[in-house]
Amino acid sequence: MRDAHLVALDIDGTTITHEGELRERVRLAVRRVADAGHHVVIATGRSVLGTLPILTELGLDQGYAVCSNGAVTIALDPEHPSGYEVLEAVTFDPGPALELLRGAWPDAVVAVEDLGVGFKVSAPFPDPLEGVVTVVPWEELLADPVTRVTFRSPTGTSEDFTKLAERIGLHGVNYAVGFSAWLDINPEGVSKGSALELVRRRLGVQPMHTLAVGDQRNDVEMLRWAARGVAMGNAPEEVKAVADEVTEDVYADGLALVLDSLPGRRGREVAAP
């Protein structure tokens, strides 16, 4: 398909609801776009293990996915024992960031990603994490380079963590605050946008044929990277401000409205059912 687009989709709050529901209209829209010859690339803050079930629900078993906010890029391969191959995993020394975060919020818990396995955590985590979750001494959290550090509090808010990150001065890393008191820290210069640019070059897609849809602060670089960056209606105002357009929220199938505007195999819009 000569005008094939790279279609980058966030998961939570964009492709699925905050309750984890993949709405049927969205699922069908993603399927139509992929069947029309476009390159659907999931780009998420989730780990690889957390991304795979969504790929299965969407019927995507080939192509690429960007995980851990851009630190990990995988090539999907149904013939591979795991169903995928890690193409790139960018790591960093978590020590300096963790020392700044230690004691910065009374009940906060730290998790470091153990790629392909799960997470090591400083205490029982308040939210479900994918894979094997192991409580370890603080020193073990610092022991090895990691793709991502997550800092989470069950009592704070996203506004609290935005102010906290500014106050303690996180330097030499890339970070994003989620819709709750959830702070993800990645290697400096790494984002969904940086990883997607590498995927775009692998696929040979023209920059003008890039579309990205997301709803949170970790989507900002991706929305700026895309020729057409679309924020969900449920996105914070600072995310909407960097987008080229804003669609309906996740509960009104805003993603499906965007996908239905893409050209089909013969240059027509992809028809909705």
Secondary structure, DSSP 4 states (H G I P E B T S, - for coil): -TTPPEEEE-SBTTTB-TT----HHHHHHHHHHHHTT-EEEEE-SS-HHHHHHHHHHHT--SEEEEEGGGTEEEEE-TTSTTSEEEEEE--B--HHHHHHHTTSSTT-EEEEEETTTEEEESS--SS--SSEEEE--HHHHTSS-BS-EEEE-SS--HHHHHHHHHHHT--SEEEEE-SSSEEEEEETT--HHHHHHHHHHHHT--GGGEEEEE-SGGGHHHHHHSSEEEE-TTS-HHHHHHSSEE---GGGTHHHHHHTTSB-TTSSBPPP-
